[in-house]
Amino acid sequence: MPKLYRISGQACMRAFERIGFVQVRQRGSHVVMKKSTLHGEIGCSVPLHREIAIGTLRGILKPGYHLKSFLSYCEMRGMK
């Protein structure tokens, strides 16, 4: 997996929205996002913290979550 950088929860949520995820619900400081694919729905929970720990971000970015698209969006926006 490429090197990940700490980003905010809002920035993470925007990046997921950019690659097709939609916000389904929010409870407290966590947002649940989903995306429909040909194989069903995939979902993730994004904490809206000031900075997301790298290990937490790695857990959110499982292989099915379009890692390349997510990282290219973050690089384009200067979120390093």
N, CA, C and O atoms as CSV, one atom per row, in Angstrom:
chain,resi,resn,atom,element,x,y,z
A,1,MET,N,N,0.852,-1.172,0.000
A,1,MET,CA,C,0.000,0.000,0.000
A,1,MET,C,C,0.899,1.236,0.000
A,1,MET,O,O,1.899,1.270,0.717
A,2,PRO,N,N,0.556,2.248,-0.793
A,2,PRO,CA,C,1.354,3.477,-0.825
A,2,PRO,C,C,1.345,4.190,0.523
A,2,PRO,O,O,0.508,3.916,1.384
A,3,LYS,N,N,2.286,5.105,0.687
A,3,LYS,CA,C,2.368,5.858,1.928
A,3,LYS,C,C,1.133,6.742,2.075
A,3,LYS,O,O,0.747,7.450,1.144
A,4,LEU,N,N,0.527,6.692,3.245
A,4,LEU,CA,C,-0.657,7.499,3.521
A,4,LEU,C,C,-0.290,8.668,4.420
A,4,LEU,O,O,0.653,8.588,5.207
A,5,TYR,N,N,-1.035,9.742,4.299
A,5,TYR,CA,C,-0.826,10.931,5.100
A,5,TYR,C,C,-2.052,11.180,5.961
A,5,TYR,O,O,-3.150,10.734,5.629
A,6,ARG,N,N,-1.869,11.878,7.044
A,6,ARG,CA,C,-3.006,12.225,7.895
A,6,ARG,C,C,-3.829,13.307,7.219
A,6,ARG,O,O,-3.298,14.321,6.766
A,7,ILE,N,N,-5.119,13.078,7.158
A,7,ILE,CA,C,-6.036,14.071,6.620
A,7,ILE,C,C,-7.202,14.193,7.582
A,7,ILE,O,O,-7.375,13.348,8.461
A,8,SER,N,N,-7.990,15.219,7.427
A,8,SER,CA,C,-9.131,15.419,8.316
A,8,SER,C,C,-10.278,14.508,7.894
A,8,SER,O,O,-10.292,13.985,6.780
A,9,GLY,N,N,-11.222,14.329,8.778
A,9,GLY,CA,C,-12.400,13.532,8.469
A,9,GLY,C,C,-13.229,14.152,7.363
A,9,GLY,O,O,-13.766,13.438,6.515
A,10,GLN,N,N,-13.343,15.490,7.358
A,10,GLN,CA,C,-14.090,16.176,6.306
A,10,GLN,C,C,-13.439,15.959,4.952
A,10,GLN,O,O,-14.134,15.724,3.964
A,11,ALA,N,N,-12.104,16.034,4.890
A,11,ALA,CA,C,-11.396,15.825,3.635
A,11,ALA,C,C,-11.570,14.392,3.154
A,11,ALA,O,O,-11.723,14.155,1.956
A,12,CYS,N,N,-11.547,13.450,4.063
A,12,CYS,CA,C,-11.757,12.045,3.717
A,12,CYS,C,C,-13.164,11.842,3.163
A,12,CYS,O,O,-13.353,11.139,2.170
A,13,MET,N,N,-14.137,12.457,3.803
A,13,MET,CA,C,-15.521,12.344,3.348
A,13,MET,C,C,-15.683,12.951,1.949
A,13,MET,O,O,-16.358,12.364,1.103
A,14,ARG,N,N,-15.078,14.109,1.695
A,14,ARG,CA,C,-15.150,14.740,0.379
A,14,ARG,C,C,-14.512,13.861,-0.693
A,14,ARG,O,O,-15.023,13.761,-1.808
A,15,ALA,N,N,-13.386,13.223,-0.347
A,15,ALA,CA,C,-12.712,12.349,-1.309
A,15,ALA,C,C,-13.588,11.150,-1.647
A,15,ALA,O,O,-13.667,10.758,-2.811
A,16,PHE,N,N,-14.249,10.560,-0.652
A,16,PHE,CA,C,-15.147,9.445,-0.921
A,16,PHE,C,C,-16.343,9.889,-1.765
A,16,PHE,O,O,-16.782,9.152,-2.647
A,17,GLU,N,N,-16.873,11.084,-1.504
A,17,GLU,CA,C,-17.973,11.587,-2.317
A,17,GLU,C,C,-17.529,11.779,-3.757
A,17,GLU,O,O,-18.303,11.535,-4.682
A,18,ARG,N,N,-16.316,12.205,-3.952
A,18,ARG,CA,C,-15.779,12.443,-5.293
A,18,ARG,C,C,-15.706,11.151,-6.107
A,18,ARG,O,O,-15.855,11.184,-7.329
A,19,ILE,N,N,-15.478,10.013,-5.442
A,19,ILE,CA,C,-15.377,8.748,-6.172
A,19,ILE,C,C,-16.673,7.952,-6.132
A,19,ILE,O,O,-16.679,6.760,-6.441
A,20,GLY,N,N,-17.784,8.608,-5.751
A,20,GLY,CA,C,-19.085,7.974,-5.917
A,20,GLY,C,C,-19.811,7.532,-4.666
A,20,GLY,O,O,-20.925,7.020,-4.773
A,21,PHE,N,N,-19.245,7.700,-3.498
A,21,PHE,CA,C,-19.927,7.326,-2.262
A,21,PHE,C,C,-20.915,8.423,-1.866
A,21,PHE,O,O,-20.703,9.599,-2.161
A,22,VAL,N,N,-21.979,8.030,-1.204
A,22,VAL,CA,C,-22.955,8.995,-0.693
A,22,VAL,C,C,-23.118,8.790,0.812
A,22,VAL,O,O,-22.989,7.677,1.324
A,23,GLN,N,N,-23.401,9.879,1.498
A,23,GLN,CA,C,-23.610,9.811,2.939
A,23,GLN,C,C,-24.985,9.227,3.202
A,23,GLN,O,O,-25.988,9.735,2.702
A,24,VAL,N,N,-25.033,8.160,3.987
A,24,VAL,CA,C,-26.286,7.488,4.299
A,24,VAL,C,C,-26.837,7.976,5.635
A,24,VAL,O,O,-28.026,8.270,5.754
A,25,ARG,N,N,-25.969,8.058,6.631
A,25,ARG,CA,C,-26.418,8.514,7.952
A,25,ARG,C,C,-25.211,8.976,8.757
A,25,ARG,O,O,-24.061,8.736,8.389
A,26,GLN,N,N,-25.506,9.640,9.857
A,26,GLN,CA,C,-24.466,10.098,10.765
A,26,GLN,C,C,-24.933,9.883,12.188
A,26,GLN,O,O,-26.088,10.145,12.525
A,27,ARG,N,N,-24.036,9.408,13.008
A,27,ARG,CA,C,-24.326,9.263,14.428
A,27,ARG,C,C,-23.120,9.775,15.190
A,27,ARG,O,O,-22.047,9.172,15.162
A,28,GLY,N,N,-23.305,10.878,15.863
A,28,GLY,CA,C,-22.196,11.490,16.575
A,28,GLY,C,C,-21.153,12.005,15.603
A,28,GLY,O,O,-21.464,12.792,14.710
A,29,SER,N,N,-19.913,11.562,15.774
A,29,SER,CA,C,-18.835,12.047,14.922
A,29,SER,C,C,-18.461,11.060,13.814
A,29,SER,O,O,-17.391,11.183,13.219
A,30,HIS,N,N,-19.316,10.096,13.533
A,30,HIS,CA,C,-19.036,9.115,12.481
A,30,HIS,C,C,-20.111,9.167,11.403
A,30,HIS,O,O,-21.305,9.209,11.700
A,31,VAL,N,N,-19.670,9.164,10.150
A,31,VAL,CA,C,-20.563,9.190,8.997
A,31,VAL,C,C,-20.453,7.849,8.283
A,31,VAL,O,O,-19.349,7.358,8.045
A,32,VAL,N,N,-21.588,7.258,7.944
A,32,VAL,CA,C,-21.605,6.017,7.182
A,32,VAL,C,C,-21.857,6.383,5.725
A,32,VAL,O,O,-22.819,7.079,5.400
A,33,MET,N,N,-20.965,5.894,4.846
A,33,MET,CA,C,-21.061,6.189,3.417
A,33,MET,C,C,-21.186,4.880,2.657
A,33,MET,O,O,-20.601,3.869,3.046
A,34,LYS,N,N,-21.960,4.901,1.560
A,34,LYS,CA,C,-22.159,3.703,0.749
A,34,LYS,C,C,-22.054,4.037,-0.720
A,34,LYS,O,O,-22.242,5.177,-1.143
A,35,LYS,N,N,-21.740,2.986,-1.498
A,35,LYS,CA,C,-21.669,3.100,-2.947
A,35,LYS,C,C,-22.230,1.825,-3.547
A,35,LYS,O,O,-21.879,0.726,-3.120
A,36,SER,N,N,-23.103,1.968,-4.539
A,36,SER,CA,C,-23.659,0.811,-5.230
A,36,SER,C,C,-22.744,0.414,-6.377
A,36,SER,O,O,-22.301,1.262,-7.151
A,37,THR,N,N,-22.466,-0.874,-6.481
A,37,THR,CA,C,-21.650,-1.408,-7.566
A,37,THR,C,C,-22.400,-2.551,-8.221
A,37,THR,O,O,-23.506,-2.894,-7.802
A,38,LEU,N,N,-21.812,-3.138,-9.239
A,38,LEU,CA,C,-22.430,-4.284,-9.904
A,38,LEU,C,C,-22.521,-5.497,-8.988
A,38,LEU,O,O,-23.390,-6.351,-9.162
A,39,HIS,N,N,-21.625,-5.568,-8.019
A,39,HIS,CA,C,-21.570,-6.714,-7.101
A,39,HIS,C,C,-22.309,-6.464,-5.798
A,39,HIS,O,O,-22.234,-7.289,-4.886
A,40,GLY,N,N,-23.017,-5.355,-5.685
A,40,GLY,CA,C,-23.740,-5.019,-4.469
A,40,GLY,C,C,-23.282,-3.675,-3.930
A,40,GLY,O,O,-22.711,-2.864,-4.658
A,41,GLU,N,N,-23.533,-3.449,-2.669
A,41,GLU,CA,C,-23.141,-2.190,-2.040
A,41,GLU,C,C,-21.887,-2.381,-1.204
A,41,GLU,O,O,-21.688,-3.418,-0.569
A,42,ILE,N,N,-21.046,-1.352,-1.221
A,42,ILE,CA,C,-19.915,-1.331,-0.315
A,42,ILE,C,C,-20.071,-0.101,0.567
A,42,ILE,O,O,-20.564,0.936,0.123
A,43,GLY,N,N,-19.655,-0.222,1.795
A,43,GLY,CA,C,-19.839,0.873,2.733
A,43,GLY,C,C,-18.634,1.064,3.617
A,43,GLY,O,O,-17.783,0.183,3.733
A,44,CYS,N,N,-18.569,2.218,4.235
A,44,CYS,CA,C,-17.482,2.504,5.167
A,44,CYS,C,C,-17.958,3.534,6.171
A,44,CYS,O,O,-18.914,4.270,5.928
A,45,SER,N,N,-17.286,3.571,7.284
A,45,SER,CA,C,-17.580,4.532,8.335
A,45,SER,C,C,-16.406,5.490,8.434
A,45,SER,O,O,-15.267,5.064,8.627
A,46,VAL,N,N,-16.678,6.785,8.301
A,46,VAL,CA,C,-15.633,7.797,8.332
A,46,VAL,C,C,-15.772,8.620,9.612
A,46,VAL,O,O,-16.812,9.243,9.826
A,47,PRO,N,N,-14.748,8.635,10.467
A,47,PRO,CA,C,-14.811,9.484,11.661
A,47,PRO,C,C,-14.546,10.940,11.280
A,47,PRO,O,O,-13.607,11.225,10.538
A,48,LEU,N,N,-15.352,11.842,11.774
A,48,LEU,CA,C,-15.178,13.260,11.469
A,48,LEU,C,C,-14.276,13.921,12.509
A,48,LEU,O,O,-14.668,14.881,13.172
A,49,HIS,N,N,-13.078,13.397,12.635
A,49,HIS,CA,C,-12.114,13.932,13.584
A,49,HIS,C,C,-11.241,14.973,12.900
A,49,HIS,O,O,-11.219,15.070,11.673
A,50,ARG,N,N,-10.524,15.746,13.699
A,50,ARG,CA,C,-9.638,16.767,13.142
A,50,ARG,C,C,-8.585,16.121,12.247
A,50,ARG,O,O,-8.314,16.614,11.152
A,51,GLU,N,N,-7.992,15.024,12.706
A,51,GLU,CA,C,-7.052,14.238,11.916
A,51,GLU,C,C,-7.383,12.771,12.095
A,51,GLU,O,O,-7.606,12.306,13.213
A,52,ILE,N,N,-7.414,12.047,10.993
A,52,ILE,CA,C,-7.640,10.603,11.054
A,52,ILE,C,C,-6.271,9.937,11.139
A,52,ILE,O,O,-5.384,10.228,10.338
A,53,ALA,N,N,-6.103,9.050,12.103
A,53,ALA,CA,C,-4.847,8.328,12.255
A,53,ALA,C,C,-4.582,7.489,11.011
A,53,ALA,O,O,-5.517,7.041,10.347
A,54,ILE,N,N,-3.323,7.279,10.702
A,54,ILE,CA,C,-2.956,6.564,9.482
A,54,ILE,C,C,-3.478,5.135,9.506
A,54,ILE,O,O,-3.933,4.629,8.480
A,55,GLY,N,N,-3.421,4.478,10.654
A,55,GLY,CA,C,-3.939,3.113,10.763
A,55,GLY,C,C,-5.439,3.060,10.542
A,55,GLY,O,O,-5.947,2.114,9.939
A,56,THR,N,N,-6.147,4.060,11.023
A,56,THR,CA,C,-7.593,4.126,10.807
A,56,THR,C,C,-7.895,4.350,9.335
A,56,THR,O,O,-8.796,3.718,8.784
A,57,LEU,N,N,-7.151,5.242,8.694
A,57,LEU,CA,C,-7.345,5.498,7.272
A,57,LEU,C,C,-7.045,4.256,6.446
A,57,LEU,O,O,-7.740,3.972,5.471
A,58,ARG,N,N,-6.012,3.517,6.834
A,58,ARG,CA,C,-5.672,2.272,6.143
A,58,ARG,C,C,-6.813,1.253,6.275
A,58,ARG,O,O,-7.095,0.510,5.335
A,59,GLY,N,N,-7.462,1.223,7.431
A,59,GLY,CA,C,-8.596,0.323,7.624
A,59,GLY,C,C,-9.805,0.719,6.799
A,59,GLY,O,O,-10.553,-0.140,6.332
A,60,ILE,N,N,-10.000,2.031,6.615
A,60,ILE,CA,C,-11.115,2.510,5.806
A,60,ILE,C,C,-10.876,2.191,4.336
A,60,ILE,O,O,-11.809,1.837,3.615
A,61,LEU,N,N,-9.634,2.314,3.894
A,61,LEU,CA,C,-9.295,2.130,2.479
A,61,LEU,C,C,-8.990,0.675,2.163
A,61,LEU,O,O,-7.858,0.335,1.820
A,62,LYS,N,N,-9.970,-0.162,2.275
A,62,LYS,CA,C,-9.810,-1.556,1.894
A,62,LYS,C,C,-9.690,-1.618,0.372
A,62,LYS,O,O,-10.032,-0.649,-0.306
A,63,PRO,N,N,-9.209,-2.739,-0.180
A,63,PRO,CA,C,-8.995,-2.804,-1.634
A,63,PRO,C,C,-10.222,-2.466,-2.483
A,63,PRO,O,O,-10.061,-1.964,-3.595
A,64,GLY,N,N,-11.414,-2.716,-2.012
A,64,GLY,CA,C,-12.605,-2.433,-2.806
A,64,GLY,C,C,-12.995,-0.972,-2.829
A,64,GLY,O,O,-13.986,-0.624,-3.470
A,65,TYR,N,N,-12.269,-0.114,-2.166
A,65,TYR,CA,C,-12.673,1.287,-2.049
A,65,TYR,C,C,-11.927,2.222,-2.983
A,65,TYR,O,O,-11.782,3.406,-2.678
A,66,HIS,N,N,-11.450,1.718,-4.112
A,66,HIS,CA,C,-10.830,2.545,-5.139
A,66,HIS,C,C,-9.685,3.381,-4.573
A,66,HIS,O,O,-9.726,4.612,-4.593
A,67,LEU,N,N,-8.679,2.701,-4.076
A,67,LEU,CA,C,-7.542,3.346,-3.432
A,67,LEU,C,C,-6.851,4.350,-4.346
A,67,LEU,O,O,-6.505,5.447,-3.910
A,68,LYS,N,N,-6.647,3.982,-5.617
A,68,LYS,CA,C,-5.949,4.889,-6.533
A,68,LYS,C,C,-6.737,6.181,-6.731
A,68,LYS,O,O,-6.158,7.266,-6.730
A,69,SER,N,N,-8.044,6.071,-6.899
A,69,SER,CA,C,-8.873,7.258,-7.085
A,69,SER,C,C,-8.826,8.138,-5.843
A,69,SER,O,O,-8.725,9.361,-5.948
A,70,PHE,N,N,-8.898,7.524,-4.680
A,70,PHE,CA,C,-8.870,8.268,-3.427
A,70,PHE,C,C,-7.552,9.015,-3.273
A,70,PHE,O,O,-7.543,10.205,-2.960
A,71,LEU,N,N,-6.428,8.312,-3.496
A,71,LEU,CA,C,-5.118,8.938,-3.322
A,71,LEU,C,C,-4.857,10.015,-4.367
A,71,LEU,O,O,-4.262,11.044,-4.047
A,72,SER,N,N,-5.288,9.802,-5.612
A,72,SER,CA,C,-5.070,10.825,-6.637
A,72,SER,C,C,-5.879,12.076,-6.320
A,72,SER,O,O,-5.415,13.189,-6.565
A,73,TYR,N,N,-7.090,11.906,-5.776
A,73,TYR,CA,C,-7.882,13.071,-5.389
A,73,TYR,C,C,-7.202,13.829,-4.257
A,73,TYR,O,O,-7.152,15.059,-4.273
A,74,CYS,N,N,-6.678,13.099,-3.273
A,74,CYS,CA,C,-6.011,13.750,-2.145
A,74,CYS,C,C,-4.753,14.496,-2.606
A,74,CYS,O,O,-4.481,15.600,-2.135
A,75,GLU,N,N,-3.991,13.901,-3.521
A,75,GLU,CA,C,-2.792,14.563,-4.045
A,75,GLU,C,C,-3.171,15.805,-4.858
A,75,GLU,O,O,-2.511,16.840,-4.760
A,76,MET,N,N,-4.222,15.699,-5.652
A,76,MET,CA,C,-4.666,16.815,-6.475
A,76,MET,C,C,-5.068,17.996,-5.603
A,76,MET,O,O,-4.807,19.147,-5.951
A,77,ARG,N,N,-5.697,17.713,-4.482
A,77,ARG,CA,C,-6.162,18.766,-3.568
A,77,ARG,C,C,-5.075,19.226,-2.604
A,77,ARG,O,O,-5.308,20.129,-1.800
A,78,GLY,N,N,-3.886,18.617,-2.671
A,78,GLY,CA,C,-2.786,19.004,-1.789
A,78,GLY,C,C,-3.016,18.593,-0.355
A,78,GLY,O,O,-2.650,19.328,0.563
A,79,MET,N,N,-3.615,17.433,-0.138
A,79,MET,CA,C,-3.934,16.974,1.220
A,79,MET,C,C,-2.826,16.103,1.781
A,79,MET,O,O,-3.116,15.069,2.384
A,80,LYS,N,N,-1.591,16.476,1.609
A,80,LYS,CA,C,-0.472,15.707,2.164
A,80,LYS,C,C,-0.093,16.253,3.502
A,80,LYS,O,O,0.830,15.744,4.138
